[in-house]
Structure formats: structure tokens, C-alpha cells
Amino acid sequence: MFDKKLKTAINLFIIFNLLFAGFFANGQSIDELEQQIKAKQDLIQELEKKVSALKESIKYQQSTQSTLKKQISNMEAEIQQLTLEIRLTQTKINETDLQIEKLGNSITQLEGDISSHREYLASAIRAFNEYDRETPFEIILKNENFSDFFDQMEYMENLQKNIQEKLIIIKSLKEQTGAEKQKQENFMDSLESLNQDLKGKTLVLNFQKGDKQDLLTATKNQEKIYQAQLKELRKQQESIQKEIYSLEDKLRIAIDPNSIPAGKKGLLSWHITNTITQTYGPTSVTGFINNVYNFHNGIDVRASIGAQVKAAYDGVVSGVGNNEKYAYGKWITINHQNGLTTLYGHLSLQKVSVGQKISRGEVIGYSGNTGYSTGPHLHFSVYATNTFKIESRWFGALPIGGSLNPLNYLD
């Protein structure tokens, strides 16, 4: 008669195969997390639309500002934008936390599945090995007739087949676990970046609120005082820009062609993503004709206050300064140790310090409206390092050098 021990082992193994998926699944908590994630994603889309609409409104206000009232109104709109972006970033952090938790649950379930499959696989292999030691002749002698013999041989064949299937399942589960762990690591990296962005935007918001209060205090909220201060400020700003133009006009001639890399698209990566509002070169060509200077030493890129600014290439921070309402305002320079030095101007916040090593694409600060600026944007210059220097002025350290066309190097 067919061996009861073997039959029981095989039957249990087959029953386990049929019930396994449902028995060990714990999809309810994952489903709940997915619902929460979907809600956060919907909120993110809603907030992104509001931020985009507010930015468009601010751009219009900047083009029309000429009075204290309009300036204050513009600053309040920028504060509102930053507040909304902080809420958006916090929502993204919450959504990322949920994604990490969901993946953690999925990984735990997969690892539990693997463990359970292994246990049953080990039991099946032991049962198979135990009966595999017997010869067909010995199995025939143990059974009362050939029917039982063939039944036993069929069960052993099914058992062997199930063992192979289990091995394939375990391999697949391991691959799924590896993929889920990689996703989790990616979300954790994203979470770190979002947390840093939240800290940066919060600081920018505080600075913006402080600037608004300083303006109200300095002008005593009176239009006449504001216009008088603005007139004097513009006079000083223009004088400084003329000096920069004069100095750099001579330094461009001093550039050693052998000290800089040949122009190559993609050598530098974009420091910020947006529209170029002024290109490099003579102002008659760039479209920004004025009485202050005749040559623009970099490119201007439209950027709302609080947008991340990234390093264009690996290097070492060679300068961090603050010209207040003059020249480049808050600025950073990076020596890329390949003959090029890059400048990032009009920032609202700097995140790096002199001597710090920087990697390509690393966030170094946030765009703003500091210095001689008609609205929030990023000024980006590329200098030949052999001509670059930082000189002391009454309004702070001033970076100057022989400039090159950034578009010769940007991808």
C-alpha cells in the first residue's frame, strides 16, 4: 500500500502551494498606505498649480513695480510663494515617508514569503531524498500491487516538479526584494534632499520677511523717502557696475587661451532650469541696452526666489560674499581646477563655505533678488581662472575676472 508518511508530506506540500499566497499576504495595510499616498499626490498637484499661478502673478508685478506700495506688494507675494512652496515641500516629504513605509512593509512580506518557501522546500527535499535512496525494486516490494507502485512514483515525480517550481519562486522573490530595496533607497535619498530643501526655503522665507521689515523701517512707509533712497541706491549701483565693466574689459584681454579648456557643450551642466533673460556679450546684442555698461559678463536666468542653484561642475568653493544691494548681492564662486571659475550671483541664501569641495549638480544655494537686480534671477559667469581674483570694496568682497561665454560650455 502507498506509503502514508510520503503521501501525507506531499499532500501537505501541495495544500501549502494552493493556500500560500492568501495565507501570508497582508495587503490591507499596503492598500491603506497606497490610498494615503494617492491623497498626498493629489495635494502635491494642487499645490504645484497654485505655486505656478503665483509665480506668473509675481512676474507681472515685477514689471510694473516703481512705488513703495508696489514693492511691498511684490515682497508679500514672494513671501506667499515661499510659504506655499514650503507647504508643497512638506507634503512631498510626507508622501515620501509613506512610500518608504509601504516599501518597508512590502520588503518584510517578501522576506517572510522567502523564509516560508525555504522551510517548505527543505521539508520537501528531505522527504524526496528519503525515498530517493530506495531502488524501484525495493519500492515494488513495499507496495502490495503495481497500482500503488505507480501512484507512489507519480507522487514523487510531482514532488520533484514542485521542488523545481519552489526554487524558481524563491529566485523571483529575491529579485523582487532587491528591486524594492533599491526603490526604498532612492526614496530615502529623495527624502534627504527634500528635508534639506525645506530647511533652505525656510531660511529664505525668514530672510525675505526680514527684508520687508527693513524696507518699511528705512522708509517709515513713506513714498517720498523710498523714492529718494531708491534714486541714491541706483546711482551707487550704476557706479559700481561701470567699475566692474572697466576692470573686466581689461582682464578679458589677459586670458591665456592655453590655460582654459576648449569650448565643449556639456562640459558644464545647467546650474538652474529656466529661461535665459539675457545672454553673454555686448549689450547691443543681448538686448539689454543701458547707460551703465556695454558688455554683459555672463548670462541671466529667470528664477523665482528660493529656487535651488546647483554647481555646474566639480570643484572647490573659492569665494562666498555678500554685496548687499550692490553688484552681485549674495554670491558664490567655484574653482573647477580645469582653468575655469564660475560665479553664481543675486542669491537669497548660500549653503557652502570657502574651501568646501563641491560635486557637479550639488545644491550650493538658492536664487534671489539681492544686489543690482531688477527682479529675482540668477546671474551666471564663467571666468578664466588665471585672470580671476576677489578684491575688497566698501560694500564687500568683489569677484572680477576675464569672462568667457558660458554657452560655449553648457549642454
DRENTI-839878 format. One record per residue (C-alpha): y, x negated, z. Coordinates in nm, 4 decimals. Example, Ala and Ser with C-alpha at 12.3 -4.5 7.8 and 13.67 -1.06 7.14 Angstrom:
2
+----------+----------+----------+
:       py :       px :       pz :
+----------+----------+----------+
:  -0.4500 :  -1.2300 :   0.7800 :
:  -0.1060 :  -1.3670 :   0.7140 :
+----------+----------+----------+
// end
This chain:
411
+----------+----------+----------+
:       py :       px :       pz :
+----------+----------+----------+
:   0.0000 :   0.0000 :   0.0000 :
:   0.3557 :  -0.1190 :  -0.0813 :
:   0.4852 :  -0.3414 :   0.1998 :
:   0.7027 :  -0.1284 :   0.4290 :
:   0.9142 :  -0.4216 :   0.5509 :
:   1.0152 :  -0.5196 :   0.1994 :
:   1.0743 :  -0.1597 :   0.0937 :
:   1.2965 :  -0.0962 :   0.3956 :
:   1.5019 :  -0.4130 :   0.3295 :
:   1.5521 :  -0.3276 :  -0.0352 :
:   1.6402 :   0.0359 :   0.0338 :
:   1.8996 :  -0.0667 :   0.2899 :
:   2.0416 :  -0.3153 :   0.0417 :
:   2.0689 :  -0.0541 :  -0.2344 :
:   2.2227 :   0.2031 :   0.0012 :
:   2.4782 :  -0.0566 :   0.1082 :
:   2.5731 :  -0.1135 :  -0.2570 :
:   2.6395 :   0.2592 :  -0.3026 :
:   2.8417 :   0.3048 :   0.0163 :
:   3.0143 :  -0.0341 :   0.0451 :
:   3.3432 :   0.0332 :  -0.1292 :
:   3.4216 :   0.3536 :   0.0547 :
:   3.2945 :   0.2368 :   0.3908 :
:   3.5120 :  -0.0737 :   0.4170 :
:   3.8206 :   0.0463 :   0.2363 :
:   4.1321 :   0.1058 :   0.4406 :
:   4.3608 :   0.2280 :   0.1632 :
:   4.5661 :   0.4685 :   0.3725 :
:   4.7841 :   0.2025 :   0.5342 :
:   4.8321 :   0.0296 :   0.1985 :
:   4.9249 :   0.3639 :   0.0402 :
:   5.1806 :   0.4242 :   0.3134 :
:   5.3301 :   0.0807 :   0.2544 :
:   5.3478 :   0.1464 :  -0.1203 :
:   5.5418 :   0.4682 :  -0.0545 :
:   5.7878 :   0.2783 :   0.1660 :
:   5.8208 :   0.0040 :  -0.0966 :
:   5.8936 :   0.2648 :  -0.3654 :
:   6.1658 :   0.4173 :  -0.1465 :
:   6.3270 :   0.0748 :  -0.0965 :
:   6.3097 :   0.0002 :  -0.4695 :
:   6.4827 :   0.3320 :  -0.5473 :
:   6.7561 :   0.2469 :  -0.2958 :
:   6.7960 :  -0.1007 :  -0.4478 :
:   6.8544 :   0.0533 :  -0.7919 :
:   7.1098 :   0.2937 :  -0.6475 :
:   7.2987 :   0.0155 :  -0.4669 :
:   7.2941 :  -0.2094 :  -0.7737 :
:   7.4595 :   0.0667 :  -0.9780 :
:   7.7299 :   0.1082 :  -0.7119 :
:   7.7943 :  -0.2679 :  -0.6972 :
:   7.8203 :  -0.2859 :  -1.0768 :
:   8.0677 :   0.0032 :  -1.0890 :
:   8.2777 :  -0.1523 :  -0.8128 :
:   8.2914 :  -0.4874 :  -0.9941 :
:   8.4250 :  -0.3161 :  -1.3068 :
:   8.6915 :  -0.1443 :  -1.0966 :
:   8.7919 :  -0.4751 :  -0.9381 :
:   8.8256 :  -0.6439 :  -1.2791 :
:   9.0785 :  -0.3770 :  -1.3796 :
:   9.2748 :  -0.4165 :  -1.0558 :
:   9.2938 :  -0.7938 :  -1.1051 :
:   9.4513 :  -0.7487 :  -1.4462 :
:   9.7237 :  -0.5263 :  -1.3035 :
:   9.7985 :  -0.6901 :  -0.9685 :
:  10.1590 :  -0.8045 :  -0.9274 :
:  10.2666 :  -0.6497 :  -0.5995 :
:  10.1623 :  -0.6929 :  -0.2400 :
:  10.0199 :  -0.3418 :  -0.2326 :
:   9.8019 :  -0.4121 :  -0.5355 :
:   9.6952 :  -0.7485 :  -0.3942 :
:   9.5893 :  -0.5887 :  -0.0647 :
:   9.4143 :  -0.3093 :  -0.2522 :
:   9.2261 :  -0.5677 :  -0.4580 :
:   9.1214 :  -0.7617 :  -0.1484 :
:   8.9991 :  -0.4418 :   0.0163 :
:   8.7937 :  -0.3614 :  -0.2943 :
:   8.6386 :  -0.7094 :  -0.2819 :
:   8.5584 :  -0.6609 :   0.0873 :
:   8.3963 :  -0.3281 :  -0.0010 :
:   8.1964 :  -0.5004 :  -0.2764 :
:   8.0743 :  -0.7726 :  -0.0406 :
:   7.9824 :  -0.5134 :   0.2231 :
:   7.7811 :  -0.3230 :  -0.0368 :
:   7.6125 :  -0.6422 :  -0.1610 :
:   7.5168 :  -0.7327 :   0.1951 :
:   7.3551 :  -0.3910 :   0.2323 :
:   7.1790 :  -0.4446 :  -0.1010 :
:   7.0507 :  -0.7862 :   0.0071 :
:   6.9291 :  -0.6447 :   0.3397 :
:   6.7436 :  -0.3683 :   0.1527 :
:   6.5807 :  -0.6316 :  -0.0693 :
:   6.4768 :  -0.8201 :   0.2454 :
:   6.3212 :  -0.5036 :   0.3896 :
:   6.1376 :  -0.4354 :   0.0623 :
:   6.0095 :  -0.7935 :   0.0517 :
:   5.8874 :  -0.7668 :   0.4127 :
:   5.6896 :  -0.4564 :   0.3154 :
:   5.5440 :  -0.6331 :   0.0117 :
:   5.4312 :  -0.9235 :   0.2317 :
:   5.2761 :  -0.6822 :   0.4834 :
:   5.0982 :  -0.4905 :   0.2067 :
:   4.9578 :  -0.8114 :   0.0587 :
:   4.8508 :  -0.9241 :   0.4077 :
:   4.6531 :  -0.6025 :   0.4501 :
:   4.5015 :  -0.6439 :   0.1058 :
:   4.4015 :  -1.0052 :   0.1774 :
:   4.2455 :  -0.9051 :   0.5115 :
:   4.0475 :  -0.6303 :   0.3402 :
:   3.9319 :  -0.8623 :   0.0614 :
:   3.8252 :  -1.1290 :   0.3098 :
:   3.6358 :  -0.8646 :   0.5072 :
:   3.4666 :  -0.7475 :   0.1876 :
:   3.3654 :  -1.1046 :   0.1052 :
:   3.2225 :  -1.1563 :   0.4538 :
:   3.0231 :  -0.8323 :   0.4405 :
:   2.8912 :  -0.9071 :   0.0932 :
:   2.7831 :  -1.2515 :   0.2117 :
:   2.5964 :  -1.1085 :   0.5106 :
:   2.4013 :  -0.8621 :   0.2991 :
:   2.3472 :  -1.1266 :   0.0335 :
:   2.1979 :  -1.3594 :   0.2930 :
:   1.9622 :  -1.0826 :   0.4132 :
:   1.8532 :  -1.0033 :   0.0586 :
:   1.7920 :  -1.3701 :  -0.0237 :
:   1.5821 :  -1.4133 :   0.2918 :
:   1.3736 :  -1.1059 :   0.2000 :
:   1.3353 :  -1.2259 :  -0.1578 :
:   1.2384 :  -1.5801 :  -0.0527 :
:   0.9839 :  -1.4471 :   0.1958 :
:   0.7936 :  -1.2577 :  -0.0720 :
:   0.8622 :  -1.5087 :  -0.3454 :
:   0.6296 :  -1.7537 :  -0.1681 :
:   0.3297 :  -1.5280 :  -0.2430 :
:   0.1417 :  -1.5585 :  -0.5722 :
:   0.0823 :  -1.2475 :  -0.7848 :
:  -0.2873 :  -1.2696 :  -0.6897 :
:  -0.2012 :  -1.2608 :  -0.3170 :
:   0.0287 :  -0.9614 :  -0.3722 :
:  -0.2502 :  -0.7766 :  -0.5573 :
:  -0.4875 :  -0.8368 :  -0.2663 :
:  -0.2311 :  -0.6953 :  -0.0199 :
:  -0.1958 :  -0.3694 :  -0.2163 :
:  -0.4619 :  -0.1009 :  -0.2400 :
:  -0.4153 :  -0.0418 :  -0.6134 :
:  -0.2288 :  -0.1713 :  -0.9185 :
:   0.0306 :   0.1068 :  -0.8921 :
:   0.1536 :  -0.0279 :  -0.5586 :
:   0.1467 :  -0.3783 :  -0.7002 :
:   0.3704 :  -0.2839 :  -0.9921 :
:   0.6022 :  -0.0865 :  -0.7596 :
:   0.6435 :  -0.3940 :  -0.5438 :
:   0.7073 :  -0.6176 :  -0.8448 :
:   0.9708 :  -0.3705 :  -0.9730 :
:   1.1481 :  -0.3662 :  -0.6377 :
:   1.1523 :  -0.7446 :  -0.6266 :
:   1.2971 :  -0.7528 :  -0.9772 :
:   1.5713 :  -0.5070 :  -0.8707 :
:   1.6359 :  -0.7148 :  -0.5627 :
:   1.6840 :  -1.0265 :  -0.7747 :
:   1.9199 :  -0.8340 :  -1.0031 :
:   2.1221 :  -0.7105 :  -0.7031 :
:   2.1496 :  -1.0652 :  -0.5718 :
:   2.2991 :  -1.1784 :  -0.9041 :
:   2.5417 :  -0.8850 :  -0.9011 :
:   2.6460 :  -0.9715 :  -0.5461 :
:   2.7241 :  -1.3287 :  -0.6486 :
:   2.9455 :  -1.2012 :  -0.9313 :
:   3.1219 :  -0.9585 :  -0.6934 :
:   3.1868 :  -1.2327 :  -0.4365 :
:   3.3290 :  -1.4624 :  -0.7062 :
:   3.5584 :  -1.1820 :  -0.8281 :
:   3.6726 :  -1.1028 :  -0.4729 :
:   3.7553 :  -1.4715 :  -0.4128 :
:   3.9666 :  -1.4768 :  -0.7291 :
:   4.1475 :  -1.1587 :  -0.6220 :
:   4.2103 :  -1.3059 :  -0.2769 :
:   4.3572 :  -1.6235 :  -0.4308 :
:   4.5850 :  -1.4187 :  -0.6551 :
:   4.7032 :  -1.2012 :  -0.3638 :
:   4.7734 :  -1.5104 :  -0.1516 :
:   4.9817 :  -1.6594 :  -0.4348 :
:   5.1795 :  -1.3352 :  -0.4630 :
:   5.2360 :  -1.3395 :  -0.0886 :
:   5.3623 :  -1.6995 :  -0.1011 :
:   5.6011 :  -1.6048 :  -0.3835 :
:   5.7374 :  -1.3137 :  -0.1810 :
:   5.7785 :  -1.5405 :   0.1223 :
:   5.9800 :  -1.7869 :  -0.0889 :
:   6.1884 :  -1.4938 :  -0.2141 :
:   6.2373 :  -1.3760 :   0.1445 :
:   6.3712 :  -1.7167 :   0.2483 :
:   6.6140 :  -1.7143 :  -0.0450 :
:   6.7308 :  -1.3601 :   0.0377 :
:   6.7859 :  -1.4485 :   0.4035 :
:   6.9964 :  -1.7488 :   0.3016 :
:   7.1929 :  -1.5308 :   0.0601 :
:   7.2526 :  -1.2752 :   0.3354 :
:   7.3936 :  -1.5443 :   0.5642 :
:   7.6152 :  -1.6784 :   0.2848 :
:   7.7535 :  -1.3399 :   0.1821 :
:   7.8211 :  -1.2508 :   0.5462 :
:   8.0291 :  -1.5677 :   0.5857 :
:   8.2142 :  -1.4954 :   0.2595 :
:   8.2895 :  -1.1431 :   0.3832 :
:   8.4321 :  -1.2798 :   0.7081 :
:   8.6499 :  -1.5283 :   0.5161 :
:   8.7738 :  -1.2504 :   0.2887 :
:   8.8686 :  -1.0336 :   0.5849 :
:   9.0491 :  -1.3330 :   0.7342 :
:   9.2404 :  -1.3969 :   0.4092 :
:   9.3558 :  -1.0364 :   0.4013 :
:   9.4789 :  -1.0574 :   0.7607 :
:   9.6537 :  -1.3895 :   0.6911 :
:   9.8345 :  -1.2365 :   0.3940 :
:   9.9509 :  -0.9381 :   0.5976 :
:  10.0656 :  -1.1672 :   0.8800 :
:  10.2501 :  -1.4099 :   0.6487 :
:  10.4313 :  -1.1365 :   0.4563 :
:  10.4735 :  -0.8994 :   0.7506 :
:  10.3500 :  -0.6427 :   0.4979 :
:  10.6845 :  -0.6597 :   0.3156 :
:  10.7026 :  -0.6759 :  -0.0649 :
:  11.0202 :  -0.8859 :  -0.0700 :
:  10.8665 :  -1.1599 :   0.1445 :
:  10.5463 :  -1.1508 :  -0.0626 :
:  10.7325 :  -1.1953 :  -0.3924 :
:  10.9376 :  -1.4849 :  -0.2527 :
:  10.6241 :  -1.6593 :  -0.1223 :
:  10.4428 :  -1.5939 :  -0.4499 :
:  10.7266 :  -1.7470 :  -0.6512 :
:  10.7293 :  -2.0633 :  -0.4397 :
:  10.3483 :  -2.0848 :  -0.4456 :
:  10.3372 :  -2.0573 :  -0.8262 :
:  10.5976 :  -2.3338 :  -0.8554 :
:  10.3899 :  -2.5712 :  -0.6404 :
:  10.0638 :  -2.4753 :  -0.8141 :
:  10.2076 :  -2.5435 :  -1.1571 :
:  10.3464 :  -2.8795 :  -1.0463 :
:  10.0023 :  -2.9862 :  -0.9221 :
:   9.8336 :  -2.8706 :  -1.2451 :
:  10.0797 :  -3.0778 :  -1.4504 :
:   9.9923 :  -3.3838 :  -1.2413 :
:   9.6193 :  -3.3261 :  -1.2911 :
:   9.6700 :  -3.2887 :  -1.6664 :
:   9.8740 :  -3.6085 :  -1.6868 :
:   9.6226 :  -3.8134 :  -1.4856 :
:   9.3138 :  -3.6857 :  -1.6654 :
:   9.4718 :  -3.7229 :  -2.0096 :
:   9.4688 :  -4.0992 :  -1.9488 :
:   9.1247 :  -4.1021 :  -1.7836 :
:   8.9590 :  -3.9372 :  -2.0863 :
:   9.0606 :  -4.2417 :  -2.2898 :
:   8.8920 :  -4.4669 :  -2.0310 :
:   8.5476 :  -4.3057 :  -2.0733 :
:   8.2807 :  -4.5627 :  -2.1576 :
:   8.0570 :  -4.3995 :  -2.4224 :
:   7.7684 :  -4.6281 :  -2.3204 :
:   7.7792 :  -4.5019 :  -1.9618 :
:   7.7122 :  -4.1361 :  -2.0405 :
:   7.4095 :  -3.9597 :  -2.1898 :
:   7.4337 :  -3.8380 :  -2.5480 :
:   7.5134 :  -3.4693 :  -2.5860 :
:   7.1939 :  -3.2693 :  -2.5464 :
:   7.1595 :  -2.8951 :  -2.4991 :
:   6.9664 :  -2.8175 :  -2.1807 :
:   7.0393 :  -3.1458 :  -2.0062 :
:   7.2393 :  -2.9335 :  -1.7601 :
:   7.1427 :  -2.5815 :  -1.6587 :
:   7.3866 :  -2.2942 :  -1.6132 :
:   7.5415 :  -2.3007 :  -1.2690 :
:   7.6081 :  -1.9269 :  -1.2759 :
:   7.5198 :  -1.6440 :  -1.5133 :
:   7.8131 :  -1.4579 :  -1.6621 :
:   8.0768 :  -1.4579 :  -1.9359 :
:   8.2879 :  -1.7614 :  -2.0256 :
:   8.6531 :  -1.6613 :  -1.9982 :
:   8.8000 :  -1.9959 :  -2.1038 :
:   8.6329 :  -2.2815 :  -2.2864 :
:   8.6940 :  -2.6571 :  -2.2846 :
:   8.9672 :  -2.8291 :  -2.4806 :
:   9.3262 :  -2.7772 :  -2.5972 :
:   9.4715 :  -2.4538 :  -2.4611 :
:   9.5835 :  -2.3621 :  -2.8123 :
:   9.2107 :  -2.3370 :  -2.8932 :
:   9.0826 :  -2.1964 :  -2.5645 :
:   9.3249 :  -1.9043 :  -2.5860 :
:   9.4944 :  -1.9695 :  -2.2513 :
:   9.8357 :  -2.0890 :  -2.3655 :
:  10.0812 :  -2.1655 :  -2.0842 :
:  10.3652 :  -2.3965 :  -1.9897 :
:  10.1674 :  -2.5806 :  -1.7228 :
:   9.9073 :  -2.7837 :  -1.9109 :
:   9.7905 :  -2.8232 :  -2.2704 :
:   9.4282 :  -2.9129 :  -2.2098 :
:   9.1584 :  -2.7314 :  -2.0110 :
:   8.9234 :  -2.9841 :  -1.8477 :
:   8.6233 :  -2.7542 :  -1.8090 :
:   8.5006 :  -2.4015 :  -1.8625 :
:   8.5808 :  -2.0904 :  -1.6611 :
:   8.3038 :  -1.8392 :  -1.5980 :
:   8.3718 :  -1.4870 :  -1.4749 :
:   8.2096 :  -1.4357 :  -1.1345 :
:   8.2725 :  -1.1864 :  -0.8585 :
:   8.3378 :  -1.3117 :  -0.5069 :
:   8.0125 :  -1.4019 :  -0.3351 :
:   7.8034 :  -1.4798 :  -0.6453 :
:   7.5608 :  -1.7690 :  -0.5994 :
:   7.6617 :  -2.1015 :  -0.7574 :
:   7.3779 :  -2.3413 :  -0.8420 :
:   7.3619 :  -2.7136 :  -0.9133 :
:   7.3467 :  -2.7914 :  -1.2844 :
:   7.1162 :  -3.0915 :  -1.2300 :
:   6.9587 :  -3.3120 :  -0.9627 :
:   7.1998 :  -3.5390 :  -0.7825 :
:   7.3896 :  -3.6327 :  -0.4683 :
:   7.6959 :  -3.4473 :  -0.3383 :
:   7.9874 :  -3.6873 :  -0.3844 :
:   8.2678 :  -3.4615 :  -0.2642 :
:   8.3414 :  -3.1399 :  -0.0758 :
:   8.7037 :  -3.0369 :  -0.0411 :
:   8.9498 :  -2.7574 :   0.0194 :
:   9.2842 :  -2.7485 :  -0.1617 :
:   9.3657 :  -2.4135 :  -0.0008 :
:   9.5791 :  -2.2191 :  -0.2552 :
:   9.6228 :  -2.5167 :  -0.4858 :
:   9.4258 :  -2.6833 :  -0.7668 :
:   9.0537 :  -2.6092 :  -0.7273 :
:   9.0700 :  -2.4425 :  -0.3859 :
:   8.7286 :  -2.4973 :  -0.2254 :
:   8.5315 :  -2.7332 :  -0.4492 :
:   8.2137 :  -2.9420 :  -0.4715 :
:   8.1308 :  -3.2444 :  -0.6879 :
:   7.7824 :  -3.3784 :  -0.7589 :
:   7.6991 :  -3.7251 :  -0.8924 :
:   7.3913 :  -3.6761 :  -1.1098 :
:   7.3254 :  -4.0514 :  -1.1269 :
:   7.2925 :  -4.0379 :  -1.5048 :
:   7.6557 :  -4.1124 :  -1.5864 :
:   7.7725 :  -3.7546 :  -1.5271 :
:   7.9512 :  -3.5895 :  -1.2346 :
:   8.0011 :  -3.2129 :  -1.2172 :
:   8.2750 :  -3.0154 :  -1.0421 :
:   8.2474 :  -2.6564 :  -0.9127 :
:   8.5865 :  -2.5061 :  -0.8241 :
:   8.7524 :  -2.1941 :  -0.6748 :
:   8.4575 :  -2.1340 :  -0.4387 :
:   8.4680 :  -1.8970 :  -0.1440 :
:   8.2044 :  -2.0930 :   0.0504 :
:   8.0417 :  -2.4368 :   0.0265 :
:   7.6851 :  -2.4783 :   0.1547 :
:   7.6447 :  -2.8541 :   0.1131 :
:   7.7875 :  -3.1744 :   0.2559 :
:   7.8744 :  -3.5182 :   0.1171 :
:   7.5691 :  -3.7409 :   0.0731 :
:   7.3258 :  -3.4490 :   0.0553 :
:   7.0576 :  -3.4689 :  -0.2141 :
:   7.0557 :  -3.1647 :  -0.4408 :
:   6.7959 :  -3.0297 :  -0.6828 :
:   6.8650 :  -2.8601 :  -1.0145 :
:   6.9108 :  -2.4859 :  -0.9599 :
:   6.9686 :  -2.5167 :  -0.5844 :
:   7.2344 :  -2.2848 :  -0.4404 :
:   7.5298 :  -2.5013 :  -0.3353 :
:   7.7942 :  -2.2367 :  -0.2691 :
:   7.9451 :  -1.9003 :  -0.3595 :
:   8.2099 :  -1.8172 :  -0.6165 :
:   8.5533 :  -1.7050 :  -0.5079 :
:   8.9244 :  -1.6936 :  -0.5818 :
:   9.0591 :  -1.9964 :  -0.3959 :
:   9.3091 :  -2.2459 :  -0.5367 :
:   9.5175 :  -2.1943 :  -0.8508 :
:   9.3338 :  -1.8889 :  -0.9775 :
:   9.4345 :  -1.5577 :  -1.1331 :
:   9.1117 :  -1.3877 :  -1.0206 :
:   8.7588 :  -1.4594 :  -0.8969 :
:   8.5780 :  -1.7033 :  -1.1269 :
:   8.4031 :  -2.0384 :  -1.1288 :
:   8.5630 :  -2.3464 :  -1.2810 :
:   8.3057 :  -2.5994 :  -1.4028 :
:   8.3931 :  -2.9501 :  -1.5210 :
:   8.1769 :  -3.2400 :  -1.6374 :
:   8.3182 :  -3.5902 :  -1.5849 :
:   8.2115 :  -3.9370 :  -1.6932 :
:   8.1190 :  -4.0882 :  -1.3576 :
:   8.2728 :  -4.4266 :  -1.4494 :
:   8.6175 :  -4.2566 :  -1.4508 :
:   8.5697 :  -4.0131 :  -1.1638 :
:   8.7482 :  -4.0521 :  -0.8290 :
:   8.8757 :  -3.8446 :  -0.5386 :
:   9.2356 :  -3.9055 :  -0.4326 :
:   9.4232 :  -3.7885 :  -0.1253 :
:   9.7125 :  -3.5433 :  -0.1633 :
:   9.9303 :  -3.3443 :   0.0771 :
:   9.7230 :  -3.0322 :   0.0031 :
:   9.3867 :  -3.2089 :   0.0435 :
:   9.1440 :  -3.4315 :  -0.1471 :
:   9.1835 :  -3.4002 :  -0.5257 :
:   8.8937 :  -3.4739 :  -0.7668 :
:   9.0025 :  -3.6203 :  -1.1014 :
:   8.8306 :  -3.7965 :  -1.3904 :
:   8.7771 :  -3.8243 :  -1.7625 :
:   8.6338 :  -3.4882 :  -1.8603 :
:   8.3675 :  -3.4065 :  -2.1191 :
:   8.2846 :  -3.0793 :  -2.2918 :
:   8.0277 :  -2.9037 :  -2.0659 :
:   7.8953 :  -2.7047 :  -2.3637 :
:   7.7593 :  -3.0298 :  -2.5099 :
:   7.5101 :  -3.0422 :  -2.2198 :
:   7.4479 :  -2.6834 :  -2.1128 :
:   7.1480 :  -2.4972 :  -2.2549 :
+----------+----------+----------+
// end
